[in-house]
Amino acid sequence: MTITGDEALLRDCFARARAHIFYRDHFAGVADHHMAPAVDKAVLKPHLDRFAPGSEPRGVYLVRSGGSTSTPLVFPVDIEENHAQRHALAGMLRAAGMFDAGTVALNLFGYADLYRTAAILDDLLERCGATSLPMSAHARYEDILTAARRFAPSHLLGTPSKLQLFAEFLRTAGASLSIPQLLYAGEPLPASAVERFAQSFGTRDFWSLYGGAETGIWAWSDVSRKPGLFRILPQVVVEVMSPDAEGFGELAITNGYRKRFPVFRYLVGDVGRLVERDGACLLELRGRNARSFLLAEQHFDLALFAPLAAGAEAFQIQLRREGQGGDRLELLLIDPAGNCSIDAAAAGLAQLMRDAAPRVALEVRRVAMATLHHDPVTTKAPPIADLRR
């Protein structure tokens, strides 16, 4: 019997993975791809920590993860395979109407310490015949504004966290722009930011890309017309692990482009489901999987804190060391409308953390977006910022 489609790709990718030094121990004794367990960063970390590109027979493309672990990993990719995936994706983005030869894109994604989102977008834009204005996420807002007024971009690109900070800069300066299209990636787009971006940037159409260092970019969304739904690049298989009654579960990705350093059934840390729309299989994202932190020898899931911030546009937990060696937990609320009661949130936080007291100092504050901790490399504002040293 001939095996076709996703089954054939999964079978072939598993055969390459189980023969590769990165996966040999993990897949020992497993002969059938249907029975193969998923892979996460913990499986690859020992091998990636020892990986030395100088010992390879030919060069590699190195890209680091976005910092969701305390020690971000650096992943090797075959250069030609990387180009093949980018070429295929660029064709899909052109066909979707995201970019074309008339595009002029103000690129505010990050590029630092092997974190290459800005460079990836520059490459995709060039493959679409478009023009990039590579300002970087670390540029001064005054310089970004000057470039926008000088070159009249059609697209604005960046993480929602960075774009919200830029929008706040424009508001404070009494300035606005007319950039009709906006592409974001790396984080969800808060509903409250849509109107804010429309006012500050003149945004009419929203787009999004999805992927990561481990898998490359392999999905895209026309957010204005099909919010939350992503088309999937051919030669990439998305599996939903242990789905719930609604079909949502952790996403495991197999990338058929990556043969030299295989990517098989890799858990990307997000939750979603597969749905059919207009005869196409689309990915519907719901967000990150349960995240947690360790404090006073106890584990706390992020989901426990969400009810305390109900009504806020966003929140961040910051963990710090106190001067006497203790820990401090700050719950920071982005709540300009005052929908959250600080007193009620503080009481709920005290109740939630009662077993950790008195070793942990607690505080709840209503703050501006600029107050949140933003990763200096990715420019994202993570929901948990562990700043203890």
C-alpha positions in Angstrom: 0.0 0.0 0.0 1.3 3.4 -0.9 1.4 5.9 2.0 0.8 9.5 0.9 0.3 12.9 2.4 1.0 13.7 6.0 1.5 10.0 6.9 4.3 9.6 4.5 6.0 12.8 5.7 5.7 11.7 9.3 7.1 8.3 8.5 10.1 9.7 6.6 10.8 12.4 9.2 10.7 9.9 12.0 13.1 7.6 10.1 15.6 10.5 9.8 15.1 11.6 13.4 15.6 8.2 15.1 18.9 7.8 13.2 20.1 11.3 14.3 22.3 11.8 17.4 19.9 14.4 18.7 17.1 11.8 19.0 18.7 8.4 19.2 18.2 7.9 22.9 14.7 9.4 23.0 13.4 7.1 20.2 15.4 4.0 21.3 13.3 0.9 20.8 10.6 2.7 18.9 10.1 1.4 15.3 6.8 2.9 14.3 6.2 6.7 14.0 2.7 6.3 15.4 4.2 5.2 18.7 7.0 7.8 18.8 6.7 10.2 21.8 6.8 13.9 21.3 10.0 15.9 21.7 10.6 19.1 23.7 13.5 21.3 24.5 14.6 19.1 27.4 15.3 16.3 24.9 17.4 18.4 22.7 19.1 20.6 25.3 22.1 18.2 26.1 22.9 17.8 22.4 22.5 21.5 21.5 24.6 22.6 24.4 27.4 20.4 23.0 26.9 21.3 19.4 29.9 22.9 17.7 29.4 24.2 14.1 33.1 24.0 13.5 33.0 20.2 13.5 30.3 20.1 10.8 31.3 19.2 7.2 29.6 22.4 5.9 28.2 25.6 7.4 24.9 25.9 9.3 22.4 28.6 10.0 22.2 29.2 13.8 19.1 30.7 15.5 18.3 31.0 19.2 15.0 30.3 20.8 13.0 33.3 22.2 14.0 32.9 25.8 11.1 30.9 27.2 13.7 28.8 29.1 16.2 30.3 31.5 19.0 29.4 29.1 17.7 29.9 25.5 18.9 27.2 23.1 20.6 27.7 19.8 19.3 25.5 16.9 21.3 24.6 13.8 19.6 24.5 10.4 21.0 23.4 7.1 21.4 26.6 5.0 19.9 25.3 1.8 17.0 23.7 3.6 16.3 27.0 5.4 16.3 28.8 2.1 13.9 26.3 0.6 11.4 26.8 3.5 11.7 30.6 3.2 11.2 30.4 -0.6 8.1 28.3 -0.2 6.7 30.6 2.5 7.3 33.7 0.5 5.3 32.3 -2.4 2.4 31.7 0.0 2.6 35.2 1.5 2.5 36.7 -2.0 -0.4 34.6 -3.0 -2.2 35.6 0.2 -1.7 39.3 -0.5 0.4 40.0 2.5 3.4 41.4 0.6 4.0 42.3 -3.0 6.4 44.4 -5.1 4.8 47.6 -3.9 5.3 46.8 -0.2 7.5 49.1 1.9 7.8 47.6 5.3 9.0 49.3 8.5 10.6 46.4 10.2 10.7 46.7 14.1 11.4 43.1 14.9 14.4 42.1 17.0 17.9 41.0 15.8 20.4 40.4 18.6 22.4 37.5 20.1 21.5 35.0 17.3 17.8 36.0 17.7 17.0 36.7 14.0 13.3 37.7 13.6 14.2 41.0 11.9 16.6 39.3 9.5 14.0 36.6 8.7 11.4 39.2 7.8 14.0 41.1 5.7 14.7 37.9 3.8 11.0 37.1 3.3 10.3 40.7 2.1 13.1 40.5 -0.5 11.8 37.1 -1.7 8.5 38.8 -2.3 10.1 41.6 -4.3 9.3 44.0 -1.5 11.3 46.8 0.2 12.3 46.6 3.9 13.2 49.5 6.2 15.2 47.5 8.8 15.1 49.8 11.8 15.2 47.1 14.5 13.4 46.8 17.8 16.2 48.6 19.5 16.1 51.8 17.4 15.2 55.1 19.1 11.5 56.0 18.6 12.5 59.4 17.3 14.5 57.7 14.5 11.7 55.3 13.7 9.3 58.2 13.4 11.7 60.0 11.1 12.1 57.0 8.9 8.3 56.5 8.7 7.8 60.1 7.6 10.7 59.9 5.1 9.8 56.6 3.4 6.0 56.4 3.8 5.8 52.6 4.6 2.8 50.5 3.6 3.4 48.0 6.4 4.5 48.1 10.0 6.2 45.0 11.4 6.9 44.0 15.0 5.9 42.3 18.2 2.7 43.6 19.8 4.7 44.6 22.9 7.1 46.8 20.9 4.4 48.2 18.8 2.4 49.2 21.9 5.4 51.1 23.2 5.8 52.9 19.9 2.1 53.7 19.8 2.5 55.2 23.3 5.4 57.3 22.2 3.4 58.7 19.3 0.4 59.5 21.6 2.7 61.3 24.1 4.3 63.2 21.2 1.0 64.1 19.7 2.0 62.4 16.5 0.3 59.8 14.3 1.2 57.9 11.1 -0.6 56.5 8.1 0.6 52.9 7.7 -2.4 50.8 6.5 -1.1 47.3 7.1 0.5 45.8 10.2 2.1 42.4 10.7 2.8 41.0 14.2 4.4 37.8 15.5 5.8 36.4 18.6 2.9 37.2 20.9 -0.9 37.4 20.8 -2.4 40.7 19.7 -4.4 42.2 22.7 -7.9 43.2 21.6 -7.4 46.6 23.2 -4.4 47.2 20.9 -6.4 47.0 17.7 -8.1 50.4 18.2 -5.0 51.9 19.6 -3.0 50.9 16.5 -5.7 52.1 14.2 -5.4 55.6 15.9 -1.6 55.8 16.2 -0.5 54.0 13.0 -3.6 54.2 10.7 -3.8 50.4 10.6 -6.6 49.0 8.5 -5.5 45.4 7.9 -3.7 43.1 10.3 -1.6 40.0 9.5 0.3 37.5 11.6 3.1 34.9 11.2 3.6 31.9 13.4 6.6 29.6 14.0 9.8 29.6 16.0 13.5 29.0 16.1 13.0 25.2 16.3 10.6 25.0 13.4 11.1 28.1 11.3 8.1 30.2 10.3 5.4 27.9 8.8 2.0 29.5 9.2 0.3 32.9 8.4 -3.0 34.5 9.2 -5.1 37.2 7.5 -6.2 38.4 10.9 -8.7 41.1 9.7 -10.7 38.5 7.8 -10.1 35.2 9.7 -8.9 36.2 13.2 -7.1 33.4 15.1 -6.9 31.1 12.0 -3.6 30.2 10.4 -2.9 28.6 7.1 -0.1 25.9 7.3 2.8 25.7 5.0 2.9 22.5 2.9 5.5 20.0 4.1 4.8 20.9 7.7 2.5 18.6 9.8 0.7 19.9 12.8 -0.5 17.4 15.4 -2.7 18.1 18.4 -1.6 16.0 21.3 -4.2 14.7 23.8 -7.0 17.0 22.5 -9.8 17.9 24.9 -13.5 17.8 24.1 -13.3 20.9 22.0 -10.3 19.5 20.1 -7.7 21.8 21.7 -4.3 20.4 22.9 -0.6 20.9 22.8 0.8 21.4 19.3 3.5 19.1 18.0 5.2 20.1 14.7 7.0 18.0 12.1 9.0 19.9 9.5 9.6 18.1 6.3 12.1 20.7 5.1 14.5 20.0 7.9 16.4 16.8 7.0 20.0 17.4 8.2 18.8 18.4 11.7 15.3 16.8 11.8 12.3 18.4 13.5 9.9 15.6 14.4 6.8 15.9 16.6 8.3 18.9 18.4 6.2 20.5 21.2 6.3 24.3 20.5 4.6 25.2 23.8 1.3 26.4 22.4 -2.3 25.1 22.5 -4.5 24.9 19.5 -6.7 22.8 17.3 -7.2 22.0 13.6 -10.4 23.2 11.9 -11.7 23.0 8.4 -12.8 26.2 6.7 -13.7 26.5 3.0 -12.1 23.1 2.3 -8.8 23.9 3.9 -7.3 22.6 7.2 -6.4 25.6 9.4 -4.8 26.0 12.7 -6.7 27.8 15.5 -4.5 29.0 18.3 -5.6 29.5 21.8 -2.4 30.5 23.5 0.5 29.1 25.5 0.4 26.0 27.5 0.3 26.2 31.3 3.3 28.1 32.5 4.6 28.2 36.1 7.3 29.5 38.3 9.0 28.3 41.5 8.7 30.5 44.6 9.3 29.6 48.2 9.8 26.0 47.2 6.3 25.9 45.6 5.2 25.8 42.0 2.6 28.3 40.8 0.8 28.1 37.5 0.2 31.3 35.6 -3.5 30.5 35.2 -4.0 30.9 38.9 -3.2 34.6 38.6 -5.4 35.4 35.6 -8.6 35.9 37.7 -6.9 38.5 39.8 -6.3 40.5 36.7 -9.8 40.0 35.2 -10.7 43.2 33.3 -7.1 44.3 32.7 -5.8 44.6 29.2 -2.7 42.5 30.3 -0.7 41.6 33.3 2.8 40.6 34.2 4.2 38.8 37.2 7.7 40.1 38.2 9.8 38.1 40.6 12.7 39.8 42.3 15.2 39.3 45.2 14.7 41.5 48.3 17.7 43.1 49.9 17.7 40.6 52.8 17.7 37.6 50.4 13.9 37.0 50.4 11.7 37.1 47.3 9.3 39.7 46.0 6.3 39.1 43.7 4.8 42.0 41.9 1.5 41.7 40.0 1.5 44.5 37.4 -1.8 45.4 35.7 -2.2 47.2 32.4 -5.5 48.7 33.3 -5.9 52.3 32.1 -9.7 52.2 32.3 -9.5 51.2 36.0 -11.6 48.0 35.5 -9.6 46.1 38.2 -9.8 46.8 41.9 -6.2 47.0 43.3 -7.5 46.2 46.7 -9.4 43.2 45.6 -6.5 41.9 43.5 -4.1 42.4 46.4 -6.5 40.4 48.7 -6.7 37.7 46.2 -3.0 37.6 45.7 -2.4 37.3 49.5 -4.9 34.4 49.7 -3.3 32.7 46.8 0.2 33.1 48.3 -0.7 32.4 51.9 1.4 29.3 52.2 4.5 31.2 50.9 4.2 34.0 53.5 6.0 35.5 55.2 9.0 34.7 53.0 7.6 36.5 50.0 6.8 40.2 49.8 3.7 40.9 47.6 2.5 44.0 45.7 -0.1 44.8 43.1 0.3 47.9 40.9 -1.5 49.5 38.0 1.2 50.5 35.5 1.8 51.7 32.0 2.9 49.3 29.3 6.4 50.8 29.4 6.8 49.6 33.0 6.6 45.9 32.1 9.8 44.0 31.7 10.6 43.5 28.0 13.1 40.9 27.0 16.1 42.8 25.7 16.6 40.4 22.8 13.1 39.6 21.6 11.4 42.8 22.9 8.5 40.6 24.1 6.8 41.3 27.4 6.5 37.8 29.0 3.7 37.1 31.4 6.3 35.9 34.0 9.5 37.9 34.3 11.8 36.2 36.7 14.4 38.9 37.5 15.9 37.1 40.5 19.7 36.8 40.3 
